[in-house]
Amino acid sequence: MIRFLIAVFLLCLTQCQTTHYEHVRVGSSYPQGNCDERGQVIGNASSYKDARKKSIDDMRHQAARLDANYVRLVAVASYGSAARGIAYRCR
């Protein structure tokens, strides 16, 4: 029983620490206003189904971890399985 509880705890520890990314907007233009660049973010999708959306969502997750709220989309791979952008924190 104790092993089961430890396994559940470890699973929750890795899965429950998700960063909410709903506030991170994505656009192709440079951000307007007072914004600080946080760095490059790269998103990947593990499957071709909805690959573009998944790779952009992964990129938004990374931006949220950098405390960014805007990503300027720089490139998307031909099948959408990867996306690259620059994360910004705008006030």
C-alpha positions in Angstrom: 0.0 0.0 0.0 2.8 2.4 0.8 4.4 1.8 -2.6 1.1 2.7 -4.3 0.9 5.9 -2.3 4.4 6.8 -3.2 3.8 6.1 -6.9 0.7 8.3 -6.8 2.5 11.1 -5.1 5.4 11.0 -7.6 3.0 10.9 -10.5 1.1 13.9 -9.1 4.3 15.7 -8.4 5.3 15.5 -12.0 1.9 16.0 -13.6 0.3 18.5 -11.2 2.9 21.1 -11.6 1.5 22.3 -14.9 1.9 26.0 -15.8 -1.2 27.7 -16.9 -0.6 29.2 -20.3 -4.1 30.5 -21.3 -2.9 34.1 -20.7 0.0 33.8 -23.2 -1.0 35.3 -26.6 0.7 34.3 -29.9 1.1 36.6 -32.9 3.3 37.1 -35.9 4.0 40.8 -35.2 6.3 42.4 -32.7 4.5 43.3 -29.4 3.3 46.8 -28.8 4.0 48.8 -25.7 6.4 48.3 -22.9 7.7 44.7 -23.3 10.8 42.9 -22.2 12.2 40.0 -24.2 12.3 36.8 -22.1 14.0 34.5 -24.6 13.5 32.0 -27.4 10.8 29.3 -27.0 10.5 26.1 -29.1 7.4 24.0 -29.1 7.1 20.4 -30.3 4.3 18.0 -31.1 4.7 14.3 -30.6 2.1 13.3 -33.2 0.8 14.7 -36.6 -2.8 15.0 -35.4 -3.4 18.6 -34.6 0.4 19.1 -34.7 0.4 22.8 -35.3 -1.9 23.5 -32.3 0.0 21.2 -30.1 3.4 22.6 -31.0 2.1 26.2 -30.4 0.6 25.2 -27.1 3.9 23.6 -26.0 5.6 26.9 -27.0 3.0 28.8 -24.9 3.8 26.5 -21.9 7.5 27.4 -22.2 6.7 31.1 -22.4 4.5 30.9 -19.3 7.4 29.3 -17.4 9.5 32.4 -18.4 6.7 34.6 -17.0 5.9 35.8 -20.5 2.5 36.8 -21.8 3.2 37.2 -25.5 5.0 35.1 -28.1 6.0 36.4 -31.5 5.8 33.4 -33.7 8.9 33.2 -35.9 8.6 29.8 -37.7 6.5 26.7 -37.9 7.8 23.4 -39.4 6.2 22.3 -42.6 4.0 19.7 -41.0 3.5 21.8 -37.9 5.3 19.4 -35.6 7.6 22.2 -34.3 7.2 26.0 -33.7 9.7 28.6 -32.7 9.1 32.0 -31.2 10.4 34.8 -29.0 8.7 35.3 -25.6 8.0 38.7 -24.2 6.6 40.1 -20.9 4.4 43.1 -21.7 2.9 45.4 -19.1 
